[in-house]
Amino acid sequence: MTTKKKYDDLISKQFNELTRREQYPDLQIKRNSEDGWIVYGTLYYRAINEGHLIKDKFEIRIEIPPDYPKSTPVVYDEDGRTKGYPHTQNDGKLCLAEPVKEWMIFTENPTLLYYVQKLVIPYLYRFRFIEAHNGEKPWGERSHGGVGIIEHYEEYFNVTGKEKVLGLLEHLSIHKEIKGHPKCPCGSGELIRNCHVDELRRLKEVPKKIVKYVIDQIKSSK
């Protein structure tokens, strides 16, 4: 069986799993122009968090890359409802989470169903919560872009400051293995084994291109 056939069979199986659920009956699938696939249509959802129930529907487009599931899909708001929301780009692309966090959530169970339920719907829920509560931000809402990424890693590494975050991520981006004997790149003066070894090793499987993208986002932030 060719690699392309395996890929197509995987997408077909996962799409069937996705649309078997009653709440996703109007999603369809087609090939795109780059040998990947596109899932598109109306996504109905019902989600509740801390007693706040939201039911809604959105027109979406999920682009599935040719190297899926090594790379995550990308989702777009097709009818422009989220335009102006800080976590939506000008072309309608939804920034579902900090890029490394998004990859780690997806790879817990790399299927279209898991992607929709654990990443897409929580994003749409947060957007609708803010819309329904006159701009009040729900739990877990961060700033957009590089500033939000810095906030995420300050919390993750338990450090303060852009330079400390960059030092840790740059160490991660250039080392295949996280060894304990060098000085910790956070600047504490401690050896890595006595400082951030666990946090760095939890991220060592993240593709280097994602880590480098995150670093570029941080460096370009004001």
C-alpha positions in Angstrom: 0.0 0.0 0.0 1.4 3.4 -1.0 1.9 6.2 1.5 -0.7 8.3 -0.3 -3.2 5.4 -0.1 -2.5 5.0 3.6 -3.0 8.8 4.0 -6.3 8.8 2.1 -7.6 5.8 4.0 -6.7 7.4 7.3 -8.6 10.6 6.4 -11.6 8.6 5.2 -11.7 6.6 8.4 -11.3 9.7 10.6 -13.9 11.7 8.7 -16.4 8.9 9.0 -15.8 8.8 12.7 -16.3 12.6 12.9 -19.6 12.7 11.0 -21.1 9.7 12.7 -21.7 12.0 15.7 -25.1 13.5 15.5 -23.9 17.1 16.1 -21.6 17.1 13.1 -23.9 15.8 10.3 -23.4 18.7 7.9 -19.6 18.5 7.5 -18.4 17.5 4.1 -15.0 16.6 2.7 -13.1 17.3 -0.6 -9.5 17.3 -1.9 -7.7 20.6 -1.9 -5.2 21.8 -4.5 -2.1 20.6 -2.5 -2.8 16.9 -2.2 -4.4 17.4 1.2 -8.1 17.3 2.2 -10.6 20.0 3.3 -13.4 19.4 5.8 -16.0 22.1 5.4 -19.6 23.0 6.3 -21.7 23.7 9.3 -20.4 22.7 12.7 -23.1 22.5 15.3 -21.9 22.3 18.9 -23.2 22.3 22.5 -20.6 22.9 25.2 -20.8 23.7 28.9 -18.1 24.9 31.3 -18.7 25.8 35.0 -22.4 26.0 34.4 -22.3 28.2 31.3 -24.0 26.4 28.4 -23.6 27.6 24.9 -25.2 26.1 21.8 -24.4 27.5 18.4 -23.2 26.7 14.8 -20.4 28.0 12.7 -19.4 27.7 9.1 -15.8 26.3 9.1 -13.1 25.0 6.8 -10.5 22.6 8.2 -7.4 22.1 5.9 -5.7 18.8 6.5 -2.0 18.9 5.4 -0.4 16.2 3.3 1.8 15.1 6.2 -1.1 14.7 8.6 -1.0 13.7 11.4 2.6 14.8 11.8 1.4 18.3 11.2 -1.9 19.6 12.7 -4.8 20.8 10.6 -5.7 24.4 10.2 -9.2 25.8 10.7 -10.9 28.8 9.3 -14.0 30.8 10.0 -15.8 30.8 6.7 -18.6 33.3 7.4 -16.5 35.9 9.3 -18.3 35.8 12.6 -15.1 35.9 14.6 -13.6 38.8 12.6 -12.1 41.3 15.0 -11.6 38.7 17.7 -7.9 38.9 18.7 -7.3 35.2 18.2 -8.6 35.2 14.6 -6.2 36.2 11.8 -7.2 38.5 8.9 -7.7 35.5 6.6 -10.1 33.9 9.0 -7.6 31.4 10.4 -8.4 30.6 14.0 -5.5 30.6 16.5 -6.8 27.7 18.6 -4.0 27.8 21.3 -0.4 28.6 21.8 1.3 26.6 19.0 3.2 24.1 21.1 0.2 23.5 23.4 -2.0 23.0 20.3 0.4 20.4 19.0 0.6 18.6 22.3 -3.2 18.5 22.7 -3.6 17.2 19.2 -1.0 14.5 19.5 -2.7 13.1 22.6 -5.1 11.5 20.1 -4.4 12.7 16.6 -7.8 12.3 15.0 -10.2 14.8 13.4 -12.8 14.1 16.1 -10.4 14.9 18.9 -9.2 18.0 17.1 -12.7 19.3 16.7 -13.8 18.5 20.3 -10.6 19.5 22.2 -9.4 22.5 20.1 -12.0 23.9 17.7 -15.1 23.8 19.9 -13.3 25.2 23.0 -12.1 28.1 20.8 -15.6 28.8 19.5 -17.0 28.4 23.0 -14.6 31.1 24.3 -15.5 33.4 21.5 -19.2 33.1 22.1 -18.8 33.5 25.8 -17.0 36.8 25.3 -19.6 37.9 22.8 -22.5 37.0 25.1 -21.0 38.6 28.2 -20.1 42.0 26.7 -16.4 41.4 26.4 -15.9 39.6 29.7 -13.1 37.1 29.3 -13.5 33.5 30.4 -11.0 31.4 32.3 -7.8 30.7 30.4 -8.0 33.7 28.0 -4.6 35.1 27.1 -3.3 38.0 25.0 -2.8 37.4 21.3 0.4 36.7 19.5 3.9 36.9 21.0 2.6 38.6 24.2 0.2 35.7 24.9 2.9 33.2 24.1 5.2 34.8 26.7 2.4 34.7 29.2 1.9 31.0 28.5 5.6 30.1 29.0 6.0 32.4 32.1 3.4 30.3 33.7 4.6 27.0 32.3 8.3 27.5 33.3 7.4 29.6 36.4 9.7 32.4 35.4 9.2 36.1 34.7 10.4 38.0 31.6 10.8 37.5 27.9 14.5 36.8 28.0 14.2 33.9 30.4 11.4 32.4 28.3 13.5 32.8 25.1 16.6 31.3 26.8 14.7 28.1 27.7 13.0 27.8 24.3 16.2 28.4 22.4 17.9 25.7 24.4 15.0 23.4 23.4 15.2 24.3 19.8 18.9 23.4 19.3 19.3 20.3 21.5 17.9 16.8 20.6 18.4 15.6 24.2 17.9 17.6 27.4 20.9 16.9 29.5 21.1 17.8 33.2 24.6 19.0 33.7 24.7 22.3 31.8 23.6 25.6 33.5 19.9 26.2 33.2 19.2 28.6 30.3 16.7 30.5 32.5 19.7 32.2 34.1 19.2 30.9 37.7 22.7 29.7 37.9 21.5 26.2 38.8 22.2 23.1 36.7 19.3 22.1 34.4 18.8 18.9 36.5 18.1 21.0 39.5 16.0 23.6 37.7 13.9 23.2 34.5 14.8 19.6 33.4 11.3 18.3 33.7 9.6 21.2 31.9 12.1 21.0 29.0 11.9 17.2 28.7 8.2 17.3 28.5 8.6 19.4 25.3 11.4 17.5 23.7 9.2 15.7 21.2 7.7 19.0 19.8 8.9 19.5 16.2 11.7 22.0 16.1 9.9 24.0 13.4 7.1 24.7 15.8 9.5 25.8 18.6 11.4 28.0 16.2 8.1 29.6 15.1 7.2 30.3 18.7 10.6 31.9 19.3 10.1 34.1 16.2 6.7 35.2 17.5 8.2 36.1 20.9 11.1 38.0 19.3 8.7 40.1 17.2 6.5 41.0 20.1 6.7 44.4 21.6 
